């Protein structure tokens, strides 16, 4: 099992999450400005989707780097994969 590149996509995920922080700040400002509900809800949906995609990318990257082709899967490794996949 190779864990050397286990989090190779982290810089991209961090960039996505930092963008999401900006979106959240915009939503807070919009609420303070009493903006229309549909506008705010649309921004919230965008944030929710961005976080979901970042999480999915993070977990898939972890799983892909957890096993190498031809590896025998131990019970612990299988349980680790089950544990993380429940967050998808």
C-alpha positions as CSV (number, residue, x, y, z in Angstrom):
1,X,0.0,0.0,0.0
2,X,1.3,3.4,-1.0
3,X,0.5,6.4,1.1
4,X,3.1,8.7,-0.4
5,X,0.5,10.5,-2.6
6,X,-2.5,9.9,-0.3
7,X,-3.4,13.6,-0.3
8,X,-2.0,14.8,-3.6
9,X,-5.2,16.6,-4.4
10,X,-5.2,18.6,-1.1
11,X,-4.0,21.9,-2.7
12,X,-6.9,21.8,-5.1
13,X,-9.3,20.9,-2.3
14,X,-7.9,23.7,-0.1
15,X,-8.4,26.2,-3.0
16,X,-12.0,25.0,-3.4
17,X,-12.7,25.3,0.3
18,X,-11.1,28.8,0.5
19,X,-13.4,29.9,-2.4
20,X,-16.3,28.4,-0.4
21,X,-15.3,30.5,2.7
22,X,-15.7,33.6,0.5
23,X,-19.1,32.4,-0.7
24,X,-20.2,31.9,2.9
25,X,-19.1,35.4,3.8
26,X,-21.1,36.7,0.9
27,X,-24.2,34.8,2.1
28,X,-23.8,36.3,5.6
29,X,-23.6,39.8,4.0
30,X,-26.6,39.0,1.9
31,X,-28.6,38.1,5.0
32,X,-27.5,41.3,6.7
33,X,-28.7,43.2,3.6
34,X,-32.1,41.4,3.7
35,X,-31.6,40.1,0.2
36,X,-34.4,38.1,-1.4
37,X,-34.8,34.5,-0.1
38,X,-34.3,32.9,-3.6
39,X,-31.0,34.7,-4.1
40,X,-29.7,33.6,-0.7
41,X,-31.0,30.1,-1.1
42,X,-29.2,29.8,-4.5
43,X,-25.9,30.9,-2.9
44,X,-26.4,28.4,-0.1
45,X,-27.0,25.6,-2.6
46,X,-23.8,26.6,-4.4
47,X,-21.8,26.4,-1.2
48,X,-23.4,23.0,-0.3
49,X,-22.5,21.6,-3.7
50,X,-18.9,22.9,-3.5
51,X,-18.3,21.4,-0.1
52,X,-19.9,18.1,-1.2
53,X,-17.6,18.0,-4.3
54,X,-14.5,18.8,-2.2
55,X,-15.4,16.0,0.2
56,X,-16.0,13.5,-2.6
57,X,-12.7,14.4,-4.3
58,X,-10.9,14.0,-0.9
59,X,-12.4,10.6,-0.2
60,X,-12.0,9.2,-3.7
61,X,-8.3,10.3,-3.7
62,X,-7.8,8.6,-0.3
63,X,-9.3,5.4,-1.5
64,X,-7.5,5.4,-4.9
65,X,-4.2,5.9,-3.1
66,X,-4.9,3.4,-0.3
67,X,-4.6,0.3,-2.5
68,X,-2.2,-0.6,-5.3
69,X,-3.3,-3.0,-8.0
70,X,-2.6,-6.6,-6.9
71,X,-2.6,-5.7,-3.2
72,X,-4.2,-8.2,-0.9
73,X,-6.8,-6.5,1.2
74,X,-6.5,-7.1,4.9
75,X,-9.6,-7.0,7.2
76,X,-8.3,-3.7,8.7
77,X,-7.8,-2.1,5.3
78,X,-11.3,-3.2,4.2
79,X,-12.8,-1.7,7.5
80,X,-10.9,1.5,7.0
81,X,-12.3,1.8,3.5
82,X,-15.8,1.1,4.8
83,X,-15.4,3.7,7.5
84,X,-14.4,6.4,5.1
85,X,-16.9,5.5,2.3
86,X,-19.8,6.2,4.6
87,X,-19.1,9.9,4.2
88,X,-19.8,9.8,0.5
